[in-house]
Amino acid sequence: MLHPDLPITTERLLLRPATPADIDAMFAYKSQPDVCRYLPYEPMSREQVAERIAGVWSRTELTEVGQGLNLCVEEKATGRLLGDVVLFWRDAENRTGEIGYVFSPDVAGHGYATEAARALLRLGFDGLSLHRITANLDPRNHASARVLERLGMRREAVHLQDLWFKGEWGDTLIYAMVEQEWRGESVRQPEPDPRDLGAVDIS
């Protein structure tokens, strides 16, 4: 379980639960088609944003597998809402989680997503004692991929046409990090298949 001390503070940011005061600022970016293009929901109405803030986005702890902890990302210096992030608890036995994030295009290019996502990794590995954290994205979402690479997450796989997404078959790009990598330790690499080295004649 995870009962974090909120807000979470980074150099420039506060990560905190959403409140009704955030409705208009969240609606401003979650209603934009370009922002939602690669997200698992369509552009949201103000009413939908308000409903989620009153519901699933109001959670302040993770008490069971399957839950997500959604946090607003606020700029400390100005109090401006920049975006929001989420940490999902996916599996207790295998200690796995997943991160996600969405930011207003007005604040792109300043490293806010990377800074906030790094705080999520710390929360997952140090707070929830996860062993492995993943991030799933559309391969066309190059900006999001750059964030994950700056965090040191590895590109592991592309699942081709694995979901019906907004009227077409979509692919899923998988990034991941395990606890040893987060702590700067070496990680055992899989042994190469001899057939990949041309050592076995399978003709």
Helices and strands as residue ranges (DSSP letters): E 8-9, E 13-16, G 20-22, H 23-30, H 33-36, H 46-54, G 56-58, E 68-75, E 81-91, E 96-103, G 105-107, H 112-122, I 123-127, E 132-137, H 142-150, E 154-165, E 168-178, H 179-182, G 194-197
